[in-house]
Amino acid sequence: LDRDVHDQRDRGRGHRLRAELTAVPASSPSSSGSGSPRPRRADALRNEKAIAEAAMRVLAEHPGASMAEIAKASGLVRATLSAIDSREDLVRAIQGQATEAGAAALAAADIGAGDAASALRRAIRALVGVGSRYRLLAQEPALDPTRLEREPAVASRLIALIERGQREGDLRDDLPVPWIVSVLAALLVVALREMEAERLTRDQAAEQVASTLLEGLAARRAPDR
């Protein structure tokens, strides 16, 4: 009875997390005094994207580059950096682009098809593939390892996949879904850092993340009698 109560509570947390993710926008625009979101100007969004893309190029060659050097490489003057006025903001902007790329990669991986374990392996390979393009983030102290699990476009897909695997008996159902998503996010950050340090290739990193997670999530079968 206690086990059933805990299982229901864990599943309830997973459902609540998914509900919260679908209710919260992927970005957090500033609000007006009335409390309604104020859309960001198109030129501000373009500038932020240009700066983040330039930063990817500059930081790959010069990890200690200043904001002025990054602004120059992006073709913008330092005064345009109103939304991105610190290195921490810049890292968040790049990580935001990486998360958007991750959502697109998950959609392309068709993780709604096939058994959940195989689909989760495809999801991991897709996310590690994106991470390999943004691995310069691994050296940044401002990297937020919880960003992935808080982004609806990514987390909601992973939550749905894990819940399906638990329902169909492919994945353990005694672990809370939010816990599994958090563990996956942490493993992806480790993979990012290992790829940046050139200790693992992209394929090796994907395999190690998948093996670590899936072996721990394998459904437990009752012993034959």
VEXVEX-549161 format. One line per field, with one value per residue (C-alpha): x, y, z; residue number from 1; residue in one letter. Coordinates in nm, 4 decimals, decimal comma. Example, Ala and Ser with C-alpha at 12.3 -4.5 7.8 and 13.67 -1.06 7.14 Angstrom:
<pts>
u c(1,2300/1,3670)
v c(-0,4500/-0,1060)
w c(0,7800/0,7140)
n c(1/2)
res c(a/s)
</pts>
This chain:
<pts>
u c(0,0000/0,2838/0,4521/0,1280/0,0890/0,4486/0,4077/0,0910/0,2649/0,5656/0,3458/0,1479/0,4685/0,5522/0,2093/0,2333/0,5782/0,4509/0,1495/0,3748/0,6047/0,3204/0,1846/0,5143/0,6542/0,9984/1,1367/1,0634/0,9850/0,9729/0,6328/0,4595/0,3026/-0,0278/0,1378/0,0942/0,4031/0,5770/0,7006/1,0646/1,1477/1,2496/1,5753/1,6658/1,6107/1,8213/2,0992/2,0967/2,1155/2,3979/2,5934/2,5430/2,6532/2,9579/3,0409/3,0387/3,3038/3,5163/3,5103/3,5997/3,9319/3,9747/3,7981/3,8909/3,7529/3,5904/3,2358/3,3757/3,5685/3,2591/3,0476/3,3070/3,3069/2,9252/2,9327/2,7551/2,8858/2,9237/2,6341/2,3847/2,4447/2,1500/2,0002/2,3375/2,5596/2,7639/2,9390/2,6775/2,3984/2,5912/2,6268/2,2533/2,1789/2,4019/2,2511/1,9060/2,0032/2,1414/1,8132/1,6150/1,8434/1,7866/1,4097/1,4443/1,6770/1,4276/1,1495/1,3656/1,4549/1,0885/1,0993/0,7291/0,7929/0,9157/0,9793/1,0641/1,4150/1,5203/1,3500/1,5321/1,8619/1,7791/1,6870/2,0213/2,2134/2,0258/2,0922/2,4595/2,4897/2,3612/2,5876/2,8924/2,8244/2,7914/3,0600/3,2453/2,9787/3,1450/3,4201/3,1781/3,1003/2,7628/2,6467/2,3128/2,2800/1,9090/1,8219/1,7292/1,4826/1,3088/1,2550/0,9073/1,0070/1,2636/1,1452/0,7842/0,8987/1,1327/0,8666/0,6124/0,8657/0,9667/0,6054/0,5243/0,8159/0,6949/0,3381/0,4516/0,6927/1,0125/1,1410/1,1341/0,8226/0,9565/1,1616/0,9985/0,9964/1,1405/1,4327/1,5039/1,4946/1,7307/1,9746/1,9699/2,0364/2,3314/2,4764/2,4497/2,6498/2,9199/2,9221/2,9575/3,2615/3,4214/3,3799/3,5230/3,8248/3,8569/3,8395/3,5337/3,4114/3,0471/2,9592/3,1430/2,9710/2,6269/2,6929/2,8175/2,5200/2,2776/2,4401/2,4542/2,0926/1,9281/2,0986/1,9716/1,6229/1,5829/1,2554/1,3057/1,1686/1,0361/1,2648/1,1402/1,0258)
v c(0,0000/0,2414/0,1660/0,2413/0,5696/0,6732/0,5696/0,7762/1,0719/1,0466/1,0232/1,3185/1,5236/1,4250/1,5328/1,8612/1,9314/1,8726/2,0953/2,3721/2,3433/2,3713/2,6728/2,8651/3,0243/2,9101/3,2592/3,5140/3,8506/4,1555/4,2685/4,6022/4,7612/4,5884/4,2474/4,1551/4,0389/4,3030/4,1508/4,2117/4,4165/4,2219/4,4163/4,3355/3,9655/3,9843/4,1637/3,9041/3,6219/3,7897/3,8479/3,4889/3,3495/3,5776/3,4772/3,1117/3,1857/3,4187/3,2165/2,8979/3,0619/3,3050/3,1836/3,5021/3,7441/4,0578/4,1707/4,4530/4,2006/3,9865/4,2902/4,3884/4,0360/4,0426/4,3669/4,5557/4,8339/4,7849/5,0235/4,7818/4,5267/4,6418/4,2955/4,1197/4,3414/4,0776/3,7532/3,5697/3,7126/3,6108/3,2530/3,2431/3,3667/3,1007/2,8338/2,9505/2,8945/2,5526/2,4626/2,5683/2,3511/2,0641/2,0918/2,0803/1,7789/1,5914/1,6598/1,5263/1,2150/1,1045/0,9921/0,9132/0,6060/0,2630/0,1336/0,3912/0,2638/0,2897/0,6289/0,7546/0,6420/0,8408/1,1418/1,1246/1,0955/1,3973/1,6104/1,5129/1,6018/1,9510/1,9723/1,8961/2,2147/2,4215/2,2522/2,5799/2,6398/2,3697/2,6089/2,8792/2,9051/3,0601/2,7407/2,6435/2,2622/2,2906/2,4930/2,1905/2,0495/2,3877/2,4452/2,3282/2,2497/1,9966/1,8829/1,8159/1,5782/1,3947/1,3719/1,2286/0,9731/0,8597/0,8341/0,6241/0,3945/0,3504/0,2766/0,0241/-0,1497/-0,0565/0,1716/0,1470/0,3008/0,3324/0,6437/0,9891/1,1337/1,4719/1,2862/1,1018/1,4241/1,5932/1,3003/1,3097/1,6867/1,6382/1,3585/1,5776/1,8518/1,5972/1,4806/1,8416/1,8931/1,5639/1,6529/2,0021/1,8468/1,6076/1,3050/1,1746/1,1966/1,2805/0,9151/0,8010/1,0659/0,9686/0,6011/0,6643/0,8849/0,6310/0,3336/0,5066/0,6205/0,3234/0,0589/0,2369/0,2722/-0,0813/-0,2276/-0,4851/-0,8251/-1,0618/-1,3679/-1,6918/-1,9509)
w c(0,0000/0,0886/-0,2441/-0,4332/-0,2487/-0,3310/-0,6967/-0,7309/-0,5664/-0,8010/-1,1088/-0,9822/-0,9645/-1,3203/-1,4442/-1,2537/-1,3977/-1,7502/-1,6848/-1,5538/-1,8526/-2,1012/-1,9155/-1,9021/-2,2199/-2,3339/-2,2876/-2,0208/-2,1810/-1,9626/-1,8463/-1,8491/-1,5483/-1,6288/-1,5951/-1,9633/-2,1583/-2,3677/-2,6958/-2,7725/-3,0797/-3,3884/-3,4209/-3,0579/-3,1247/-3,4407/-3,2545/-2,9757/-3,2265/-3,4185/-3,0979/-2,9792/-3,3155/-3,3232/-2,9674/-3,0704/-3,3329/-3,1212/-2,7990/-2,9867/-3,0785/-2,7895/-2,4717/-2,2845/-2,5459/-2,4070/-2,4799/-2,6965/-2,9083/-2,9472/-3,0420/-3,3044/-3,4512/-3,4731/-3,6715/-3,3940/-3,1749/-2,8004/-2,7352/-2,8921/-2,6164/-2,4061/-2,3526/-2,3346/-2,1208/-1,9386/-2,0152/-1,8045/-2,0212/-2,3301/-2,2060/-2,1343/-2,4868/-2,6430/-2,4189/-2,5278/-2,8910/-2,8013/-2,6323/-2,9392/-3,1522/-2,9078/-2,9457/-3,3244/-3,2994/-3,0808/-3,3283/-3,6113/-3,4083/-3,4086/-3,0461/-3,0473/-3,2642/-3,1589/-2,8082/-2,5446/-2,4701/-2,8358/-2,8661/-2,5559/-2,7054/-3,0218/-2,8083/-2,6282/-2,9529/-3,0916/-2,7829/-2,7633/-3,1327/-3,0580/-2,7533/-2,9655/-3,1645/-2,8468/-2,6409/-2,5837/-2,3159/-2,1074/-1,9985/-1,8854/-1,5103/-1,6001/-1,7756/-1,6214/-1,6038/-1,5215/-1,8334/-2,0431/-1,7920/-1,7585/-2,1309/-2,2379/-2,5972/-2,4751/-2,1323/-2,2317/-2,5073/-2,2712/-1,9996/-2,2438/-2,3674/-2,0193/-1,9031/-2,2100/-2,1335/-1,7768/-1,8886/-2,1494/-1,9122/-2,0994/-1,8221/-1,4440/-1,2949/-0,9403/-1,0191/-1,0441/-1,3953/-1,2827/-1,1254/-1,4504/-1,6542/-1,4054/-1,4219/-1,8024/-1,7993/-1,5629/-1,7782/-2,0876/-1,9152/-1,8251/-2,1886/-2,3038/-2,0830/-2,1872/-2,5546/-2,4978/-2,3239/-2,6209/-2,3952/-2,5795/-2,9364/-3,0029/-3,0645/-2,7516/-2,5404/-2,6722/-2,6017/-2,2488/-2,1601/-2,3087/-2,1368/-1,7987/-1,8108/-1,9793/-1,7681/-1,4604/-1,6092/-1,7429/-1,6240/-1,3511/-1,4399/-1,1776/-1,1454/-1,2997/-1,0526)
n c(1/2/3/4/5/6/7/8/9/10/11/12/13/14/15/16/17/18/19/20/21/22/23/24/25/26/27/28/29/30/31/32/33/34/35/36/37/38/39/40/41/42/43/44/45/46/47/48/49/50/51/52/53/54/55/56/57/58/59/60/61/62/63/64/65/66/67/68/69/70/71/72/73/74/75/76/77/78/79/80/81/82/83/84/85/86/87/88/89/90/91/92/93/94/95/96/97/98/99/100/101/102/103/104/105/106/107/108/109/110/111/112/113/114/115/116/117/118/119/120/121/122/123/124/125/126/127/128/129/130/131/132/133/134/135/136/137/138/139/140/141/142/143/144/145/146/147/148/149/150/151/152/153/154/155/156/157/158/159/160/161/162/163/164/165/166/167/168/169/170/171/172/173/174/175/176/177/178/179/180/181/182/183/184/185/186/187/188/189/190/191/192/193/194/195/196/197/198/199/200/201/202/203/204/205/206/207/208/209/210/211/212/213/214/215/216/217/218/219/220/221/222/223/224/225)
res c(l/d/r/d/v/h/d/q/r/d/r/g/r/g/h/r/l/r/a/e/l/t/a/v/p/a/s/s/p/s/s/s/g/s/g/s/p/r/p/r/r/a/d/a/l/r/n/e/k/a/i/a/e/a/a/m/r/v/l/a/e/h/p/g/a/s/m/a/e/i/a/k/a/s/g/l/v/r/a/t/l/s/a/i/d/s/r/e/d/l/v/r/a/i/q/g/q/a/t/e/a/g/a/a/a/l/a/a/a/d/i/g/a/g/d/a/a/s/a/l/r/r/a/i/r/a/l/v/g/v/g/s/r/y/r/l/l/a/q/e/p/a/l/d/p/t/r/l/e/r/e/p/a/v/a/s/r/l/i/a/l/i/e/r/g/q/r/e/g/d/l/r/d/d/l/p/v/p/w/i/v/s/v/l/a/a/l/l/v/v/a/l/r/e/m/e/a/e/r/l/t/r/d/q/a/a/e/q/v/a/s/t/l/l/e/g/l/a/a/r/r/a/p/d/r)
</pts>
